[in-house]
Amino acid sequence: MRIVLTIVGKDKVGIIAKVSNILAEHGVNILNINQNIMEGFFNMVLIADMTGAAVKLQDLKDIFTALGRDIGVEIRVQSEEIFTAMHRI
């Protein structure tokens, strides 16, 4: 299963490092990252593959919700299928 992870918030050092470390610790493979910073605001979309991951999607959502709260950004994790369906015109 592929997931889409989005992050929005005020830019600060270490956001990508913290996110990628958590994914690596749970065996989730990053496939693509697109990020930018505009006037101090950080925005990132990350696509990853959970095939063989050592964590369930809901547990990963909970981990990233807590991380987002700790570092002051909003982090959302969705299955790629749900993300695509929600953004289809």
HUPE-V730036 format. One record per residue. RES is the residue in three letters. PHI is phi as a letter, one per 40 degrees, with the letter a starting at -180 (* if undefined). Layout:
RES;PHI
RES;PHI
This chain:
MET;*
ARG;b
ILE;b
VAL;b
LEU;b
THR;b
ILE;b
VAL;b
GLY;i
LYS;c
ASP;c
LYS;a
VAL;c
GLY;g
ILE;c
ILE;c
ALA;c
LYS;c
VAL;c
SER;c
ASN;c
ILE;c
LEU;c
ALA;c
GLU;c
HIS;b
GLY;g
VAL;c
ASN;c
ILE;c
LEU;b
ASN;a
ILE;b
ASN;b
GLN;a
ASN;a
ILE;b
MET;b
GLU;f
GLY;g
PHE;b
PHE;c
ASN;b
MET;a
VAL;b
LEU;b
ILE;b
ALA;b
ASP;b
MET;c
THR;d
GLY;g
ALA;c
ALA;c
VAL;a
LYS;c
LEU;d
GLN;c
ASP;c
LEU;c
LYS;d
ASP;c
ILE;c
PHE;c
THR;c
ALA;c
LEU;c
GLY;d
ARG;c
ASP;c
ILE;b
GLY;g
VAL;b
GLU;c
ILE;b
ARG;b
VAL;b
GLN;b
SER;c
GLU;c
GLU;c
ILE;c
PHE;d
THR;c
ALA;c
MET;c
HIS;b
ARG;c
ILE;c
